[in-house]
Amino acid sequence: MEYSKLKECERFLFDMDGTLYLGDDVYPGARELMEALPALGKRYIYLTSNSSRAANEKNCAVGDRLYTDIAAAQNASAVPVLVLSGETTPEMAAAVRQPDYTLPSVKELLEALC
């Protein structure tokens, strides 16, 4: 997969629960991603399940829910990245308007940025 739009993003907006962790369990690669973003010249903020104020294509909204995280990103012209580590299954993702990127987890997001 080609990640040029993702690499152009300056800011990342992360839904937390189901994207970076679930309960007390931090997902593999989440901590490393959050530590690496500043070194890559990227800024980030944490959000709840409503990222609707994240407007423009230099923003990247990362989340696990199609109808909140990803829909809000698409409506706000942010680059939507769906991670399949939370609520959404691959089958659910295939049935709707596709985000720009669908990744298994945030671990692959870090790999895509490097």
C-alpha positions in Angstrom: 0.0 0.0 0.0 1.1 3.5 -0.8 1.1 5.9 2.3 1.9 9.3 0.7 -1.2 11.1 2.1 -0.6 9.6 5.5 3.0 10.8 5.5 1.9 14.3 4.6 -0.3 14.6 7.7 1.1 17.0 10.2 -1.3 16.3 13.1 -2.9 13.0 14.2 -6.2 12.9 16.2 -6.5 9.7 18.2 -9.7 8.1 19.5 -8.3 6.4 22.6 -10.5 3.4 23.7 -10.4 0.6 21.1 -7.7 2.4 19.1 -4.7 2.7 21.5 -6.0 0.6 24.3 -8.9 -1.5 25.5 -9.6 -1.5 29.3 -6.2 -1.7 31.0 -4.5 -3.3 28.0 -2.4 -1.0 25.7 -2.3 -2.3 22.1 1.0 -3.5 20.7 2.8 -0.6 19.0 0.6 2.1 20.6 3.2 3.3 23.1 6.0 3.2 20.4 3.8 5.1 17.9 3.0 7.9 20.4 6.7 8.2 21.3 7.8 8.2 17.7 5.4 10.8 16.3 7.2 13.9 17.8 10.5 12.5 16.5 8.9 12.3 13.0 7.8 15.9 13.3 4.2 15.0 13.8 1.8 16.4 16.5 -1.0 14.5 18.1 -4.0 14.9 20.4 -6.2 12.5 22.1 -10.0 12.5 21.6 -13.1 10.8 22.7 -15.3 9.1 20.1 -16.2 12.5 18.5 -13.5 13.9 16.3 -15.9 16.2 14.3 -13.8 19.3 14.9 -10.7 18.0 13.1 -10.9 19.8 9.8 -8.5 19.6 6.9 -6.3 17.2 4.9 -3.2 18.0 7.0 -5.0 16.3 10.0 -5.2 12.6 10.3 -8.0 11.1 12.4 -7.3 7.6 13.7 -10.1 5.6 15.2 -11.8 2.2 15.5 -15.5 3.1 14.9 -16.9 3.7 11.4 -19.9 5.7 12.3 -18.2 8.1 14.7 -14.4 8.3 14.3 -14.2 7.6 10.6 -17.4 9.4 9.6 -16.4 12.5 11.5 -13.0 12.5 9.8 -14.5 12.1 6.4 -17.0 14.9 7.0 -14.2 17.2 8.3 -11.9 16.5 5.3 -9.3 14.9 7.6 -7.4 11.9 6.4 -9.3 9.0 8.0 -7.4 5.9 9.3 -9.5 3.0 10.5 -7.8 0.6 12.9 -9.3 -2.8 13.2 -8.1 -3.3 16.8 -11.4 -2.2 18.3 -15.1 -2.3 17.4 -14.9 -2.6 13.6 -14.4 -5.9 11.8 -13.0 -6.2 8.3 -16.4 -7.3 7.2 -18.1 -4.2 8.6 -15.4 -2.0 7.0 -16.0 -3.6 3.6 -19.7 -2.7 3.7 -19.4 1.1 4.0 -17.6 4.1 2.4 -14.0 3.3 2.8 -11.6 5.4 4.8 -8.4 6.4 3.2 -6.5 3.8 5.2 -7.5 0.6 7.0 -4.9 -0.9 9.3 -4.9 -3.8 11.7 -3.7 -1.6 14.6 -1.7 1.5 15.4 1.4 -0.5 15.2 1.1 -0.5 11.4 0.5 3.3 11.5 4.0 3.8 12.9 5.5 1.4 10.2 3.7 3.4 7.5 5.1 6.7 8.8 8.7 5.6 8.9 
